[in-house]
Amino acid sequence: MKTEKGLAFRSGYWDDHRAREQFKQFLISIHGLDLSLWEQKGYWDEEHYTAFSFFENDRVVATTNLFSMEMVVDGRRRKLGQFSGVGTLPEFRGRGLNRRLTEKALDWAAATHDGFFLFANDDAVGFYEKCGFIPVPETITSVKVTSQAPRPGLRKLDPESDEDLALVYRLACEQSPVSDLLGALNPKLLMFHCLYTLRDCLYFVADLDVAVFFEVDDERLTLFDVVGRRIPSFAELHPYVSGQRHSEVLFSFMPDKMGVDATGQTTLEDSGALVYPPLRLPDPTRLFPYVSRA
């Protein structure tokens, strides 16, 4: 479909190798993100990851992308769509291209999705509000802990090891949601985080058959995710990570299934999370799992 001044709208073009490569180059130029590793390792999610793009000849000049995923919201499994990787080349900005792409994506997905969400920086929040999205605060839960002798059995995983990646992917495909209030179930998006954002945070506890993603900084352990068929309680899990010096644990997900006796909650009014009506989230506290963020 042609638009003004010779731009063409395209979607569903992953089978077109040249167009796919142009899309990857666009993400590098706009966001500094190279998806080649995710693709090479076999985790590119052609079924759930959809681009809506304007092309000038063979070049992507603007795109918005919808990552469809199964999530649990207040105990119910729902299909939600997350907008991500949005951008326009500098010389094409100010023409409303991303507004049109967002509208096209919403029209395309409305009948098959139960809602939409995204994460925006401060500069983009106003744009998405004009598109009908509503900012929502998020609440981070933390708990104070005391030091104890670590229980043996924690093994650090190597993101360069195909065997270790296969272990995590097996757990991701079998997993229960880490939260029954707001949990994500998308194995290939989880593998994106294994390869990029959390590659130095991957561990395995064989006794519990779970992958655990965490890091420690200034005596604070940030727990990003727990992945397995059964989600252990915090009391079960913590002895395995207690060898990492820390006095506080911060949860990057809602820890309702882990039996956490929270000692702290911090509400972020400007977290950048926005939802598209009629999607409703747990109230009054909510937090999108870290690994749900595309």
C-alpha positions in Angstrom: 0.0 0.0 0.0 1.4 3.4 -1.0 1.3 6.4 1.2 2.2 10.0 0.6 5.5 10.8 -1.1 6.2 7.3 -2.2 6.3 5.5 1.1 4.9 1.9 1.3 3.3 0.3 4.2 4.4 -3.3 5.0 3.7 -5.9 7.7 4.3 -9.6 8.1 7.5 -9.5 6.0 9.8 -11.8 8.0 10.0 -14.2 5.1 11.5 -11.5 3.0 15.2 -11.7 3.9 16.1 -8.3 2.5 13.2 -6.5 4.3 14.1 -8.4 7.5 17.7 -7.2 7.3 16.6 -3.7 6.7 14.4 -3.9 9.7 17.3 -5.1 11.8 19.5 -2.3 10.5 16.8 0.2 11.4 16.7 -1.0 15.0 20.5 -0.7 15.2 20.4 2.9 13.9 17.5 4.1 16.1 17.9 2.0 19.3 21.4 0.6 19.1 19.8 -2.9 19.3 21.1 -5.7 17.1 18.8 -8.7 17.0 21.2 -10.9 15.1 22.2 -13.0 18.1 18.5 -13.6 19.0 18.0 -14.7 15.4 21.1 -16.8 15.1 20.3 -18.8 18.3 16.9 -19.7 16.9 14.7 -17.6 19.2 13.4 -15.0 16.8 9.7 -15.2 17.4 8.1 -15.0 13.9 4.7 -16.1 15.3 4.4 -13.4 18.0 6.6 -10.6 16.9 5.1 -8.4 14.1 6.4 -5.3 12.5 4.3 -2.5 11.0 6.6 -0.4 8.9 6.8 2.3 6.3 9.5 1.7 3.6 11.1 4.1 1.1 12.1 1.7 -1.6 13.9 -1.0 0.3 14.7 1.1 3.4 12.7 1.0 6.6 12.0 4.6 7.6 9.5 4.2 10.4 8.2 1.2 12.4 6.2 0.1 15.4 6.3 -3.5 16.5 3.8 -5.6 18.4 5.0 -8.4 20.6 2.0 -10.7 21.4 2.3 -12.7 24.5 0.3 -14.9 26.9 0.1 -13.2 30.3 -1.8 -13.9 33.5 -3.8 -11.0 34.8 -5.6 -11.4 38.1 -5.5 -15.2 37.7 -6.8 -15.3 34.2 -4.7 -16.1 31.1 -5.0 -13.4 28.5 -3.3 -12.5 25.2 -1.8 -9.1 25.4 0.2 -7.1 22.9 3.2 -4.9 23.8 4.4 -2.1 21.5 8.2 -1.8 21.3 11.1 -0.8 19.0 9.1 2.2 17.8 10.9 4.9 15.8 11.3 7.1 12.7 14.4 8.1 10.8 15.2 11.8 11.6 14.5 13.1 8.1 11.0 11.5 8.2 9.9 12.8 11.6 7.0 15.2 12.1 4.8 13.6 9.5 2.6 11.4 11.9 4.0 8.2 10.6 4.3 6.4 13.9 0.8 7.5 14.9 -0.6 5.9 11.7 1.4 2.7 12.3 0.2 2.5 15.9 -3.4 2.8 14.7 -2.8 0.2 12.0 -1.4 -2.2 14.6 -4.3 -1.6 17.0 -6.8 -2.2 14.2 -5.1 -5.4 13.1 -4.8 -6.9 16.6 -8.0 -5.6 18.4 -10.1 -8.7 17.6 -7.4 -11.2 18.8 -5.9 -9.5 21.8 -7.3 -8.8 25.3 -5.4 -5.6 25.7 -2.2 -3.7 25.0 0.6 -2.1 27.0 4.0 -0.5 26.5 6.9 1.3 28.2 7.9 4.8 27.1 10.5 7.3 28.0 9.5 10.7 29.2 9.6 12.3 25.7 7.2 9.7 24.3 4.5 9.5 27.0 2.6 12.5 25.6 2.6 10.9 22.1 1.1 7.6 23.5 -1.5 9.5 25.6 -2.7 11.1 22.3 -3.0 7.6 20.9 -5.3 6.6 23.8 -2.8 5.0 26.2 -3.0 5.7 29.9 0.0 5.9 32.2 -0.1 3.6 35.2 2.1 3.6 38.3 4.1 0.5 39.2 5.1 -0.7 42.7 8.3 -2.5 43.6 8.4 -4.9 46.5 11.4 -5.5 48.7 12.2 -7.5 51.8 15.0 -7.3 54.4 17.0 -10.5 55.0 19.7 -11.7 57.4 22.8 -13.4 56.3 23.0 -17.2 56.6 25.2 -20.0 55.4 24.5 -20.7 51.7 23.0 -24.0 50.6 25.1 -25.7 47.9 23.5 -26.2 44.5 23.5 -22.8 42.8 25.2 -23.0 39.4 26.0 -19.9 37.2 24.9 -20.4 33.6 26.9 -19.3 30.5 24.9 -17.5 27.8 27.6 -18.6 25.3 26.7 -22.3 26.0 24.1 -23.8 23.8 23.5 -26.4 26.4 22.8 -23.9 29.1 20.5 -21.9 26.8 18.6 -25.1 26.0 18.2 -25.7 29.7 16.6 -22.3 30.2 14.5 -22.6 27.2 13.2 -26.0 28.4 12.2 -24.5 31.7 10.7 -21.5 29.9 8.5 -23.7 27.8 7.3 -25.6 30.9 7.0 -22.7 33.3 4.3 -21.6 35.5 3.9 -17.8 35.7 6.0 -16.3 38.4 2.9 -14.3 39.5 -0.8 -15.1 39.4 -1.5 -11.3 39.5 0.6 -10.2 36.6 2.8 -12.9 35.0 4.3 -13.4 31.6 4.6 -16.6 29.5 6.7 -16.0 26.4 9.7 -18.4 26.1 11.4 -16.6 23.2 11.1 -13.2 24.8 12.6 -14.7 27.9 15.5 -16.0 25.7 16.0 -12.4 24.4 16.7 -11.3 28.0 19.0 -14.3 28.5 21.1 -13.2 25.5 21.0 -9.4 26.1 19.8 -7.7 29.2 20.3 -10.5 31.8 23.2 -12.5 30.3 25.3 -12.0 33.4 22.5 -12.9 35.8 21.6 -16.5 34.8 21.7 -19.3 37.4 20.3 -22.7 37.9 19.2 -24.5 41.1 19.0 -28.2 40.3 17.3 -29.2 43.6 14.3 -26.9 42.6 14.7 -27.3 38.8 14.4 -23.6 38.3 16.4 -20.9 36.5 17.0 -17.9 38.7 17.9 -14.5 37.3 19.5 -12.1 39.8 22.3 -9.6 40.4 23.8 -8.1 43.6 24.8 -4.4 43.9 25.5 -2.5 47.2 24.2 -5.4 49.3 20.9 -5.4 47.4 20.0 -8.5 45.5 17.6 -7.8 42.6 15.6 -10.9 41.7 14.5 -10.5 38.0 12.7 -13.8 37.5 12.3 -17.4 38.6 11.5 -19.9 35.8 10.3 -23.4 36.4 7.3 -25.7 36.3 6.8 -25.0 40.0 7.6 -21.6 41.5 9.3 -22.2 44.9 8.6 -20.1 47.9 11.1 -17.4 48.8 12.0 -19.4 52.0 12.9 -22.3 49.7 14.9 -20.3 47.2 16.7 -17.8 49.3 19.2 -20.2 51.0 20.7 -21.0 47.6 21.4 -17.4 46.8 22.3 -16.3 50.3 26.0 -16.7 49.6 25.8 -13.5 47.6 26.4 -10.8 50.2 23.1 -8.8 50.6 20.8 -7.4 53.3 17.8 -6.7 51.0 16.0 -8.4 48.1 14.2 -6.4 45.5 11.6 -8.2 43.3 11.3 -7.2 39.6 8.0 -9.0 39.5 5.0 -9.3 41.8 6.0 -12.0 44.3 2.5 -13.1 45.4 3.3 -16.8 44.7 6.5 -16.8 46.7 5.0 -16.1 50.1 7.0 -12.9 50.7 6.5 -11.0 53.9 7.2 -7.6 52.3 9.1 -5.0 54.4 9.1 -2.4 51.7 7.0 -1.1 48.8 8.0 1.8 46.5 5.5 3.2 44.0 6.9 4.7 40.8 4.4 7.2 39.4 6.4 7.8 36.3 7.7 4.2 35.5 6.9 4.7 31.8 4.2 1.9 31.8 1.1 2.7 29.8 -2.0 0.5 29.1 -4.6 0.8 26.4 -8.3 0.6 27.6 -10.1 -1.5 28.5 -7.1 -3.4 29.9 -7.2 -3.3 33.7 -4.4 -4.4 36.0 -4.2 -5.5 39.6 -5.0 -2.6 41.9 -3.7 -0.8 43.9 -0.2 -2.3 43.4 1.1 -3.7 40.1 4.4 -4.4 38.4 5.0 -5.8 34.9 7.6 -8.6 35.2 11.0 -7.5 34.0 11.1 -10.3 31.5 7.8 -9.2 29.9 9.4 -6.0 28.6 10.2 -6.3 24.9 
